[in-house]
Amino acid sequence: MKRWRLAAPALVLALALVAGACGNDKKDTAASTGGGAKTVTIALGGPFSGADKATGDNIRAGAELAAAEINDAGGIAGGPMQGARIAFEEFDDADTPANGAANMRTIIDDKALVAFVGSGLSDVSTAMAPLASREAFPFLSAYASSEKILEAAKDAKSVFVVPPTFPAYAFSVTDELLKAGHTKPAILHATGTYGDGIAGLVVDRLKEKSVTPVANESFTFADTDFRVQLAKIKDATPDSLVVVGLATIDALVLTQADELGLRVPFFDPGGITNNDTFINAAGALAEGVVGNTPTRDGRNTPAATSLRDRYKAATGQSVIPDPAVFAYEGVRAVAAAFAAGASGRGDLVEYLHQISIEDTGVGPLKFGEDGSRIGGRLYVFRITGGKPVFFQGYEQTGPKAVREIPVDD
């Protein structure tokens, strides 16, 4: 379940120094060498194996990018841990709640680990968050974004959700579906906290506008054949299709729908996440698909331009997928809390509640008292000519409220 995974040469060097000088000696805040070098070690979690390995790979890529950025600039910028370098210990949950819970127990017991950043599916974060909460352990959910994660933690101060939560994803895409004039949508969604949660919110939003889905079918993440569900949906003669899945699954759904002659506008609230994985897998069938993401290619602030350029240089990908963005922000949040004065896991939560990063590359980052992100943004796009074209922005203004914002905000 554990292994060290550090891609940047600077990080590898830092770990080599720490391991050579300290052996297995672990302290509450960080490991240090005889020469005074310090390391802040974060537990990085996600599906690094299994059907959703691509999400885990993206989490890793985003986290490593943040670490390289911090370390190349000299480490933690201030506070008692000034100069400390960021390192990771990796925990594979394979998108299984039981694995995630077991990992969390191991993480809490390891005093060298100062925080957790990661998790792909909300089922996993929902299983892990209460364990972290009971021990006041700093837990930052990256990508997994159900509002139920915070509910499961029972108002604990140590649990944070980095992305906008499910209502923002569901409402922004559903509003665009309705604005496009569709009145007979069908839904195909994954089971579990993620799929059931977003699909339920889509149904709620439609109901507010007196629209009822003509079909609502489900699948599991282990499924690869969706033809039975798609045939039922086709028989209901929908004028649009909302699919709640993940990038590779959604591409497969789109391909099988086309094979069955089900060719209606396709909407995805949070699964395709403006990344090359879906566009490459779906090919020409991706044309016209509507999705949403916190990243917008045309956002030209210095932080946004720098983030895009560095991510492309590190991974070769032209767009930054959501799991990478939020893992990047999670690591940046931990580093900012240490720079503000945190000395270790014992007081890190206090400082996480105080951070306010003006622009991470996708916008401002700070947390509310309940651990949710304040002012999280999503941008709605339509794939046109093989690329996402953005046409509407949304900002989450409350637990179940969004407002439209200019796409260039």
N, C-alpha and C positions, 0 to 999 in steps of 0.2 A: 504493500500500500504506500510505502514511502520511497522516494528517491530524490537525490539532488538533481536539479535541472536548471542550469544557468548558462545562457547562450553567449552573453557579452563577455569578451576576454577580460575586461576589468573585473567583472563579477567572479569569474573563475579564479583569477589571481587573489581576490580578496578572500575567497573561501579557502584556497590553498594555504594562505597565510594563517587564517584562523585555525584550520584543522591541525596544521603543523605545530603551532605554538600552544594550543589549548587542549588538544586531544578531545576527550569526552566531557571536560568540565563545562557545566552549564550554569548560567546565572539567570536571575529574573529579568534583566533588561536586555542583555546582548552578550555575545562572546567577544573577547578582546585578546590581542596579541601582546607579547611582552613589550613591543614597541609602542603600545597605546592605541593601535588601530581597533576600531569597534565595528560590529556588525549587527544590524537590526534584521532579525530573521522572521519572515512572514510565512505562515502556512498558506499555501496556494492550493485551492481545491477545484475540482471539476471532473468532467467525464473524459479522462485522458485515454480511455479505452472504450470499446463497445460501439454501439450504433451511432452515438452522438459524439464520437471522438473529435469531429471537426470543431464542435463548440469548445471542447477542452483545449484544442490546439490554439484557437483564437484567444481564449482566456490567457493561456501561457504567453502568447505573442504580445498581448497588450501589457501584461504585468512586466515582462522582461524589458519592453520598450521604456516603461516608466523607470524601472530600476537602472537601466543603462543611462538614461537622461540624468537621474539624480546622482549616480555614482560618478559619471563623467564630469559633473559640475563640482565634485569635491565631497559628495555625501550629504548627509542631513545638514540643512543650512544654518541651524542655530539650536539653542537649548542645551540641556545637559548632554545630549547625544550628538552634538555638533561634530561633523566629519564622519559619522558612522555610515557604513555602506549598507545598501539594501541587498538581502539575499533571500532565497526561498527554500522551503522544504515542501515538496509536492505530494499531494494526497489524491489518489484516484478514487472517485466514487462510482464511476461507470453509470451515472445517472440512476443510482439505486439508493433509496432513502436509508436502508439498513446500513449500507456501506458508509454513507455520509455520517450517520449517527456514530458508528464505530470510530470513524476518523476523528470526529469531534472530541470524543472521550480521550483519544490518544493525544490530540493537539493540546487540550486543556492540561493534561498531566505533564506535558513537556514544557518546563519553565523557560526554555530558551526561545520559545515561540511567543511573539508579542501580540499577534493578531491573526485573524483569518480573512482572506480575500478570495472570493470565488463562488462556485456552484453554478451549474447550468440550469437545471430544471427546478422549479419552485417546490416540488415535492421533496427534493433533497434539502433545500434550505429550510423548509418548514419542519423537517425532522431534526435538523442541526440546531436551529435557533434557540429552542427552549433549553437545550443543554448548555449553550454558551451563556444564555441569560442567567441561569441559576448560579453560574460561577463568575458573573460580571466580566466575561471574557469578550474582548472587542471582536465583533463579527460583522463583516461587510459583505453583503450579498451582491455579487456582480453578475449581471444578466438575469438571474432568477429575480423576479420582480413582483410577485403576488403580494397584495396587501395583507394576505393571510400570514406571511412570514412575521410581520410585526405583531399581528394578533396572537400568533402561537407563542411569541416571546413574552406575552402578558405585560405589555407596557414597559419592558426592561429598557434601561438606558444604554445597554451595551450592544444592541442589535441595530444595524443600519441597512437600508436598501439604497444602493447607489443609483439604479435607473429610476425613471418614472415608473409608477406602479401600473398594474393591469388596466385600471379604468382609462388611463390616458391612452394606452395602446388601442384598446377596444373602441373607445368613443371617437377618437380622431379618424380612424378608417371608416367606421360606420357612418359618421357624419358625411364623409365624402361620398360614400355609396348612396346615401339618401339625396345629397345635393345633385348627384348625377341622374336622379330620377328613377332609380330602381325601386320597385315596390313588391317584387316577388323573389327575394333572395333565398338561397339555400345555404346551409352551413355544413361543413365537414370538419371535424375537430378531433384532436388527440384526447384521450382520456387522462385523468389525473388533474392535479392542481392547476397546471398550466393550461391545458386544452379546455377542460371543463370550465375553468374560471373565466378565461377570455370569451369563450363561446357564450357563457351565461350573461356576461356583461354586454355582448353584442345583442343578444335577445332582448335584454332590458332596454338598451338604447333604441332598438327598433320599436319596441312596444310604446315608448314615449311618443313616437311619431305615428302610432296606430298602424304599424307594419308588423306582420307576422311571418316568420320564415315558412316557406312552402315545404321544407324538409330540413332535418337536423340529424345527421349521421355521425358516428364516431369510429375511431380506430385506435389501436395501441401503437406505441413507438416500435414495437417488434414487427409490425405488419409491413409487407412490401407489395401486397396486392389489394387495391382499393376499388376494384371493378364492381363488386357487389353493391357497395355503398353508392358508388357513382351512378350505377344503373338505376337505383331507386331515386336518386336525385334527378336524373334525367327525366324519369317518368313524371316527376312533379312539375316539369316545364318551368324551371326558374329563369329569371332574367339576369341573375348574377350569382356568384358563388364566393362565399367567405371560407377560406381554409385556414385553420389554426394548427400549424405544424412547425416544422423546422425546414431550413433551406433545402436539404437534399430530399426530404420527404415531399415537400411541396412541389419540387420539380417532377418527382415521380407521379404525384397526383395529377399534375397538369398534363403529363404525357399520356397517362391512362384515360383521362377525361377526353382528350383529343381523339384517342383511338376509338372511343365509344360515341363520338360525334357530339359530345357535350362541350359546346364552344360558346361560353358566355363570359362576360367580364369577370375577372378573377381578382379578389381582394384578400390581402394577407395582413392582419394586425399584429406585427411583431416578429414573424417567423423568418422572412427572407432578408430582413435587416440590411438592405442596401449593400450586399456583398457579392463578390465575384462567384462564390460557390453556387448560388441559385442561378445567376445569369448564365454561367458556363454549363450547368447541368440541364437547364431548360432550353437553352438555345433559342431558336426563333420563336418558340412558344411563349417565351417570357415577354414578348412584345405586348404592351398594354397593361400588364399586371400592375396593380396599385399596392404599395406597401408603405411602411413608415420606419423612421430611424432617427436617432439623435444626431447623426452626422449629416452634414450637407456639403457636397463637393464645392459649391460656390461660396461657402463662408470664408471670407478672406481676412479675418483678424490675424495678427502675427502668430498667436497661439495655434489657431486652426491650420494655417498654412504650414507651420513647423511640424505639427502633429502628422498631417497627411504626408509630408515629404519624408519624415523619418520612418513612418510606418511602411511606406512603399519601399524605401531603401532597405529596411530590415526584412520584409516579407515578400516583396515583389507584387503585392496586391494593390490595385489602384484605388480601392475604397476600404474603409475600416469597418469591419462588422461589429455589431453591438457588443458581443461578449468581450472583444478586445478593447473597445472603448471603455466599458465600465470597469474591467479589471485594471486598465491603465489609471482610471480615475480613483479606484479604490486604493491603489498603491500610492498615488499622489496624495490622497487624503491622509494616509498613515504618516507619510513623510512630513506633511504640513503640520500634523499634530505634534510630532516630535520636535520640529523646528520651533513650534510655539511654546515649548516648555515641557512636554511629556518626558519622563525618564524611563518608562518601561510599561509593561502591560497593566501595572497597578493603577496608573493615573492616565493611561492613554484615552480611555473613554471620555473623561472630562474634557480633554483637549479636542477630541474629534467633534464634540458638540459645539466647539467654539470656532472651528476653522471656517474660513470664507475665502475660497479661491476665485478670483475675478473671472478667469477664463482658462479652463483646462484644455481648450481646443474645441470643445463642443458646447461651451457656455459656462456660466457660473456654477460653483459647487459649494453647497452648504446643506446642513441637515436641520430638520425641525426637532422639536423636543421628543417626538415619538420615534425618531430615527429615519423618517422618510425624507426624501430629497425635496428641497424647497425650490419651486419654479422649474422643475424638469421640463425640457423641451423635446418635441418630436416634430419631424418634418415629413410631410407626405409627398411621395414621389410616384411617378408613372414611368415604367420602363419604356423608353422610346429609342429606337435605333440601337438597341443593345446597351443603353446607358440609362441610369435613373435621371429623370427630369423632375425637379422639385416645383411644386405649385402651391403648397399651403403649409403654414406652420401652426403648431398648437403648443400651449403651455399649460401644465397641470397647476391648477390654482387651489385644489383641495383634494381630500381623499377620493371623491367621486365627481370631480368637476374639472373641465378644461375650457380654455378660451382660445379663439383663433388669434394668431399673431402673424405679422408679415413673414413671408418665407425668407426674407433676408435679415430677420432679426437675430 
